[in-house]
Amino acid sequence: MKLKPFSLLLLAIGISVGLFAQNAENWTHLRGSQLDGHSQSKNAPIKWSETSNILWKTEIRGVAWSSPVVFGDQIWTSSATQDGKELFAVCIDYHSGKILKELTLFRPDSVQHIHPTNSYATSTPCIEADFVYMHYGTYGTACINTRTFEVVWTRTDLNCEHMQGAASSPIIYKNLLILHIEGTDVQYLIALDKRTGKTIWKTERPRKFYDNIEPVSRKAYCTPIIVEVNGKDQLVSNGAQLCIAYEPETGKEIWQVFYGDDSTVAMNMSYNGMVYVNSGWMLPKDGRPFYARLMAVDPSGTGDISKTHVPWEVVEDVPQISTPVIVDSLIYMVHERGDLTCLSAKTGRVIWKTKLKDQFNASVLYASGNIYLFSVKGKSYVFKPGLNYQPIAENQLEGQLKATPAIIRDNIILRTDKFLYRIGK
């Protein structure tokens, strides 16, 4: 069959778009395509303001603390009206900042209360070639074809009592979309066929740890990671009471580490064969302030490894919300109130500390040889990793900043409460 010139042009465009998506760096999940907060960028910007190094700035309707994801020449993010009665997806052109599509996905008949610091669209979507997956907790999960903007499937039957709103983000693993449904009433992980939305497996948290505690202590906001241990993948998930590793293909438990005591938000991390687990809030009974623990876990064990495979833990200035980043055997973490700490990943020993007069929710990122912090008040801090604090730049944008940005292709895709920015040179 002989193609006409116009058909040849369309074919060429389709091939070029496909090659661009394959060859360009993508940012497919919360904290990047490897779920580790690391960017492949070699020359990411270190200085910007409302009047400098802003390639475009696009207003996004609604209120949301979800992060942007990027694949090819599309940026996707979730959003919602402030009252939660309309939940929608937004696709933005990477090059121009133009909104390509706004797609309403769910209109709940009723909505639950959320914490004042949360939103109805805090869960970050995940994306791959041709498909993006949007998740709004109990209100629904959807798969969208990114070429046609058609909704492929939806699920609205994965329900729980969030109490303070949803925040767990989905991840893609091979043919699966893995979700956490962890409220005050039910707590389980579920893997869906990413093409059809049908359930492949469902695993409940161990009831003995949840049945006799207060409802508030059952809730979690966790996003899992995938680690390879002795040639096999593990799905590592820190719930409200304990961290559990599962076989990602089946949901079968491999090991567990118990800690108690309240909601987990920050993601786990992995480095050099170890897993680093955030406990969420610990609730002392003697009136001391709440605190969170960071624990090093050797994931090579099976069963209950709480007393055998946890070489160290720290409790001072560990963030509950913001996920740290690990670079060259050092952990960099910032507490919500601004305490910045550098730890040894091997021993947990404090290398240095400094105090930033700011508040932080977004996770720490690493790009182009620098560490990036993003404060709630729109101020960003850039510093060099190493054995002492070496600040490079401080940058200010308007509005609130709670969503972890994407650092990709030597640009930063950053979302505030009102706008999406592309920052670059």
C-alpha positions as CSV (number, residue, x, y, z in Angstrom):
1,M,0.0,0.0,0.0
2,K,1.4,3.4,-1.0
3,L,1.0,6.2,1.6
4,K,0.0,9.7,0.6
5,P,2.3,12.6,1.6
6,F,-0.1,13.7,4.4
7,S,-0.2,10.1,5.8
8,L,3.6,10.0,5.6
9,L,3.7,13.2,7.6
10,L,1.5,11.9,10.3
11,L,3.5,8.7,10.5
12,A,6.7,10.7,10.8
13,I,5.2,12.8,13.6
14,G,4.0,9.7,15.4
15,I,7.5,8.1,15.1
16,S,9.3,11.2,16.3
17,V,7.0,11.6,19.3
18,G,7.5,7.9,20.2
19,L,11.3,8.2,19.9
20,F,11.3,11.4,22.0
21,A,9.4,9.7,24.8
22,Q,11.7,6.7,24.7
23,N,14.9,8.7,24.6
24,A,14.0,11.7,26.9
25,E,14.2,11.4,30.6
26,N,10.8,10.9,32.2
27,W,9.6,11.4,35.7
28,T,6.9,8.7,36.2
29,H,6.1,8.6,39.9
30,L,6.3,10.6,43.1
31,R,10.0,11.2,43.7
32,G,10.9,10.2,40.2
33,S,11.0,7.1,38.0
34,Q,13.2,5.2,40.4
35,L,11.2,6.4,43.5
36,D,14.4,7.7,45.0
37,G,14.4,11.4,44.6
38,H,17.3,11.4,42.1
39,S,17.2,13.2,38.7
40,Q,19.3,12.3,35.7
41,S,19.7,16.0,34.9
42,K,23.3,17.3,34.4
43,N,22.6,21.0,34.5
44,A,19.5,21.6,36.5
45,P,18.9,25.3,37.4
46,I,20.1,26.5,40.8
47,K,18.7,30.1,40.6
48,W,15.3,31.4,39.7
49,S,12.6,33.9,40.8
50,E,9.2,35.1,39.5
51,T,11.1,37.3,37.0
52,S,14.1,35.0,36.0
53,N,14.6,31.6,34.5
54,I,10.8,30.9,34.3
55,L,10.1,29.3,30.9
56,W,6.4,29.3,31.5
57,K,3.9,29.6,34.3
58,T,0.4,28.0,34.0
59,E,-2.5,28.4,36.3
60,I,-4.0,25.1,37.4
61,R,-7.6,25.1,38.6
62,G,-8.5,23.7,42.0
63,V,-6.6,22.8,45.1
64,A,-4.1,19.9,45.2
65,W,-0.8,18.9,46.7
66,S,-0.1,16.1,44.3
67,S,3.2,16.2,42.3
68,P,3.5,16.5,38.5
69,V,4.6,13.5,36.5
70,V,6.2,13.7,33.0
71,F,6.3,11.4,30.1
72,G,7.4,12.5,26.6
73,D,6.0,16.0,25.9
74,Q,3.2,15.7,28.4
75,I,2.9,16.7,32.1
76,W,0.1,15.3,34.1
77,T,-1.2,16.3,37.5
78,S,-4.4,15.7,39.5
79,S,-6.5,18.4,41.0
80,A,-9.8,18.9,42.8
81,T,-12.2,21.6,43.8
82,Q,-11.7,22.8,47.3
83,D,-14.9,21.1,48.5
84,G,-13.9,17.8,46.9
85,K,-17.0,17.5,44.8
86,E,-15.1,17.5,41.5
87,L,-11.9,15.4,41.0
88,F,-10.1,15.9,37.7
89,A,-6.9,15.4,35.8
90,V,-4.9,18.0,33.9
91,C,-2.5,17.5,31.0
92,I,-0.1,20.2,30.2
93,D,2.3,20.5,27.2
94,Y,5.9,20.3,28.4
95,H,7.2,22.8,25.9
96,S,4.6,25.5,25.9
97,G,2.8,25.2,29.3
98,K,-0.5,25.1,27.4
99,I,-3.2,23.0,29.0
100,L,-4.0,20.2,26.5
101,K,-6.8,18.6,28.4
102,E,-8.8,18.9,31.7
103,L,-10.7,15.8,32.3
104,T,-13.3,15.4,35.1
105,L,-13.0,11.9,36.5
106,F,-15.2,11.7,39.6
107,R,-18.0,13.6,41.2
108,P,-18.6,12.1,44.6
109,D,-22.1,12.0,46.1
110,S,-20.6,12.9,49.4
111,V,-17.1,13.7,50.7
112,Q,-15.3,13.0,53.9
113,H,-13.6,15.6,56.1
114,I,-9.9,16.3,55.4
115,H,-7.2,17.7,57.6
116,P,-6.8,21.5,57.0
117,T,-3.3,20.9,55.6
118,N,-4.5,18.2,53.1
119,S,-6.4,18.4,49.8
120,Y,-8.8,16.1,47.9
121,A,-6.0,15.5,45.3
122,T,-2.9,14.9,47.2
123,S,-2.1,11.4,45.8
124,T,0.5,11.8,42.9
125,P,-0.4,10.0,39.6
126,C,1.9,7.6,37.9
127,I,2.5,7.4,34.1
128,E,4.0,5.3,31.4
129,A,3.9,5.1,27.6
130,D,0.3,5.8,26.5
131,F,-1.3,5.6,30.0
132,V,-1.6,7.7,33.1
133,Y,-3.1,6.5,36.4
134,M,-5.0,8.9,38.7
135,H,-5.9,8.0,42.3
136,Y,-8.1,9.9,44.7
137,G,-8.3,7.4,47.6
138,T,-11.8,6.2,48.4
139,Y,-13.3,8.4,45.7
140,G,-11.8,6.5,42.8
141,T,-8.9,5.4,40.6
142,A,-8.8,5.9,36.8
143,C,-6.6,4.9,33.8
144,I,-6.4,7.4,31.0
145,N,-5.1,6.9,27.5
146,T,-2.6,9.8,27.0
147,R,-2.9,9.7,23.2
148,T,-6.7,9.9,23.0
149,F,-7.5,11.4,26.4
150,E,-10.1,8.6,26.8
151,V,-10.8,7.0,30.2
152,V,-9.8,3.3,29.8
153,W,-11.2,2.1,33.2
154,T,-12.3,3.3,36.6
155,R,-12.7,1.8,40.1
156,T,-14.8,3.4,42.8
157,D,-15.2,0.4,45.0
158,L,-11.9,0.6,46.9
159,N,-13.2,2.4,49.8
160,C,-12.1,3.4,53.3
161,E,-12.6,6.1,56.0
162,H,-9.7,8.3,55.4
163,M,-10.4,10.5,58.5
164,Q,-8.0,13.2,57.4
165,G,-8.0,12.7,53.6
166,A,-6.0,10.5,51.2
167,A,-2.3,10.9,50.3
168,S,-1.0,7.5,49.3
169,S,0.3,7.4,45.7
170,P,0.1,4.5,43.3
171,I,3.1,2.8,41.7
172,I,3.4,0.8,38.5
173,Y,5.1,-2.6,38.7
174,K,5.3,-4.6,35.5
175,N,1.6,-5.3,34.6
176,L,0.3,-4.2,37.9
177,L,-0.9,-0.9,39.5
178,I,-0.4,-1.2,43.2
179,L,-2.4,0.9,45.7
180,H,-2.7,1.3,49.4
181,I,-6.2,1.6,50.9
182,E,-5.5,2.3,54.6
183,G,-8.2,4.1,56.6
184,T,-9.4,3.9,60.1
185,D,-11.7,1.0,59.1
186,V,-9.8,-1.1,56.6
187,Q,-6.1,-1.4,55.8
188,Y,-5.0,-3.3,52.7
189,L,-2.8,-3.3,49.6
190,I,-4.3,-4.2,46.3
191,A,-2.7,-4.8,42.9
192,L,-4.8,-4.2,39.8
193,D,-4.2,-5.2,36.2
194,K,-3.1,-1.9,34.9
195,R,-4.8,-2.4,31.5
196,T,-8.2,-3.5,32.8
197,G,-8.4,-2.3,36.4
198,K,-9.3,-5.8,37.6
199,T,-8.0,-7.1,40.9
200,I,-5.0,-9.4,40.7
201,W,-4.3,-9.7,44.4
202,K,-5.4,-8.1,47.7
203,T,-3.5,-8.4,51.0
204,E,-4.8,-7.1,54.3
205,R,-2.6,-5.8,57.0
206,P,-2.1,-8.3,59.9
207,R,-5.2,-7.9,62.1
208,K,-3.5,-8.6,65.4
209,F,-1.7,-5.3,65.1
210,Y,-4.8,-3.2,64.3
211,D,-7.8,-4.6,66.1
212,N,-7.2,-3.3,69.6
213,I,-5.8,0.2,68.9
214,E,-7.5,3.6,68.4
215,P,-8.8,4.2,64.9
216,V,-6.4,7.2,64.4
217,S,-3.5,4.8,64.8
218,R,-4.6,2.6,62.0
219,K,-4.4,5.2,59.2
220,A,-1.5,5.5,56.8
221,Y,-0.6,7.7,53.9
222,C,2.3,5.5,52.6
223,T,3.7,5.1,49.1
224,P,5.7,1.9,48.7
225,I,9.0,1.3,47.0
226,I,10.5,-1.7,45.1
227,V,13.9,-3.1,46.1
228,E,15.9,-6.0,44.8
229,V,17.1,-8.5,47.4
230,N,19.2,-11.5,46.4
231,G,17.9,-11.2,42.8
232,K,14.2,-11.0,43.7
233,D,12.0,-7.9,44.0
234,Q,10.4,-6.8,47.2
235,L,7.5,-4.4,47.6
236,V,8.4,-2.5,50.8
237,S,5.4,-0.7,52.5
238,N,5.4,1.1,55.8
239,G,1.9,1.1,57.2
240,A,0.7,2.7,60.4
241,Q,1.9,0.0,62.7
242,L,4.6,-1.9,60.9
243,C,6.7,-2.1,57.8
244,I,6.1,-5.2,55.6
245,A,7.9,-6.4,52.5
246,Y,5.7,-8.4,50.1
247,E,6.2,-10.3,46.9
248,P,5.0,-7.7,44.4
249,E,3.5,-10.3,42.0
250,T,1.4,-12.1,44.7
251,G,1.1,-9.9,47.8
252,K,2.6,-12.6,49.9
253,E,4.5,-11.3,53.0
254,I,8.3,-11.8,53.2
255,W,9.3,-9.9,56.4
256,Q,8.0,-7.4,58.8
257,V,9.4,-4.8,61.3
258,F,7.0,-3.6,64.0
259,Y,7.2,0.0,65.4
260,G,3.6,1.3,66.1
261,D,2.2,4.0,66.6
262,D,0.5,6.4,64.1
263,S,0.2,7.5,60.5
264,T,3.1,7.1,58.1
265,V,3.6,9.6,55.3
266,A,7.2,9.7,54.3
267,M,8.4,7.1,51.8
268,N,10.9,4.4,52.5
269,M,14.4,4.6,50.9
270,S,17.0,2.0,49.8
271,Y,20.7,2.2,49.4
272,N,23.6,-0.3,49.2
273,G,21.5,-3.3,50.2
274,M,19.7,-1.6,53.1
275,V,16.1,-0.2,53.4
276,Y,15.4,2.9,55.5
277,V,12.0,3.0,57.1
278,N,10.0,6.0,58.5
279,S,7.8,5.0,61.4
280,G,5.4,7.9,61.3
281,W,4.4,9.6,64.5
282,M,5.3,7.9,67.8
283,L,3.0,8.9,70.6
284,P,4.8,8.9,74.0
285,K,2.5,8.2,77.0
286,D,4.4,10.5,79.3
287,G,3.5,13.8,77.7
288,R,6.7,14.2,75.6
289,P,6.3,15.7,72.1
290,F,5.4,13.4,69.2
291,Y,8.4,12.2,67.2
292,A,9.1,10.0,64.2
293,R,11.8,7.2,63.9
294,L,14.1,6.5,61.0
295,M,15.3,2.8,61.0
296,A,17.8,1.0,58.9
297,V,16.5,-2.5,58.0
298,D,18.4,-5.3,56.4
299,P,15.8,-6.8,54.0
300,S,17.5,-10.2,53.6
301,G,15.5,-11.8,56.5
302,T,12.1,-13.5,56.6
303,G,9.3,-13.3,59.2
304,D,9.5,-10.9,62.1
305,I,12.9,-9.3,61.8
306,S,12.3,-6.4,64.3
307,K,15.0,-7.5,66.7
308,T,17.4,-9.2,64.3
309,H,17.7,-7.0,61.2
310,V,17.5,-3.4,62.4
311,P,21.1,-2.2,63.0
312,W,20.3,1.4,64.0
313,E,17.5,3.9,64.4
314,V,17.3,7.6,65.1
315,V,14.5,9.7,66.6
316,E,15.8,13.2,66.6
317,D,14.5,15.7,64.0
318,V,13.2,12.9,61.7
319,P,10.5,14.3,59.4
320,Q,7.1,12.7,59.3
321,I,6.0,14.1,55.9
322,S,9.1,14.9,53.8
323,T,11.1,12.0,52.5
324,P,14.9,12.3,52.7
325,V,17.3,11.6,49.9
326,I,20.5,9.5,50.0
327,V,23.6,10.5,48.1
328,D,27.0,8.8,48.4
329,S,26.2,7.0,51.7
330,L,24.8,10.2,53.3
331,I,21.2,10.8,54.2
332,Y,19.8,14.3,53.9
333,M,16.5,15.0,55.8
334,V,14.6,18.1,56.7
335,H,12.1,18.2,59.5
336,E,8.8,19.9,58.9
337,R,9.9,22.7,61.2
338,G,13.2,23.3,59.3
339,D,15.8,21.2,61.1
340,L,18.2,20.0,58.3
341,T,20.3,16.9,59.2
342,C,23.0,14.9,57.4
343,L,23.3,11.3,58.6
344,S,25.6,8.4,57.8
345,A,23.5,5.8,56.0
346,K,25.8,3.1,57.4
347,T,25.6,4.0,61.1
348,G,22.9,6.6,61.6
349,R,25.5,8.9,63.1
350,V,24.8,12.6,62.7
351,I,27.4,14.2,60.4
352,W,26.1,17.8,60.6
353,K,22.9,19.8,61.4
354,T,21.7,23.2,60.6
355,K,18.5,25.2,61.2
356,L,16.5,26.7,58.4
357,K,13.9,29.2,59.4
358,D,11.1,27.7,57.3
359,Q,8.6,24.9,57.1
360,F,8.8,21.9,54.8
361,N,6.4,19.3,53.3
362,A,7.9,18.5,49.9
363,S,10.5,15.7,49.7
364,V,14.2,16.3,49.3
365,L,15.6,15.9,45.8
366,Y,19.1,15.4,44.2
367,A,20.1,16.7,40.8
368,S,23.2,17.8,39.0
369,G,25.4,17.3,42.0
370,N,23.2,19.4,44.3
371,I,20.5,18.9,47.0
372,Y,17.2,20.7,46.6
373,L,14.8,21.6,49.4
374,F,11.4,23.3,48.8
375,S,9.6,25.1,51.7
376,V,5.9,25.5,52.2
377,K,6.2,29.3,51.7
378,G,7.6,28.9,48.2
379,K,11.3,29.3,49.1
380,S,13.8,26.8,47.7
381,Y,17.2,26.0,49.1
382,V,20.1,24.5,47.0
383,F,23.2,23.1,48.6
384,K,26.1,20.9,47.9
385,P,26.1,17.4,49.4
386,G,29.1,16.6,51.7
387,L,30.5,16.5,55.2
388,N,29.4,20.1,56.0
389,Y,26.5,22.4,55.0
390,Q,27.5,24.2,51.8
391,P,24.6,26.5,50.6
392,I,24.6,27.6,47.0
393,A,21.3,29.5,46.4
394,E,18.0,30.4,47.9
395,N,15.1,31.1,45.5
396,Q,11.6,32.5,46.1
397,L,8.3,32.0,44.3
398,E,4.8,33.2,45.1
399,G,2.3,31.0,46.8
400,Q,2.4,27.8,48.9
401,L,4.6,24.8,47.9
402,K,3.8,21.4,49.3
403,A,4.1,19.2,46.2
404,T,7.5,17.6,45.5
405,P,8.7,18.9,42.1
406,A,10.0,17.0,39.1
407,I,13.6,17.8,38.1
408,I,13.9,16.6,34.5
409,R,15.9,17.4,31.3
410,D,17.7,20.2,33.1
411,N,14.4,21.8,34.1
412,I,12.3,21.9,37.2
413,I,8.5,21.3,37.0
414,L,7.3,22.9,40.1
415,R,3.7,23.2,41.4
416,T,2.5,25.7,43.9
417,D,-1.1,26.1,45.2
418,K,-2.1,28.0,42.1
419,F,0.5,27.6,39.3
420,L,2.6,25.0,37.5
421,Y,6.1,26.3,36.6
422,R,8.7,25.2,34.2
423,I,12.0,26.5,35.5
424,G,15.1,26.5,33.2
425,K,17.6,28.5,31.3
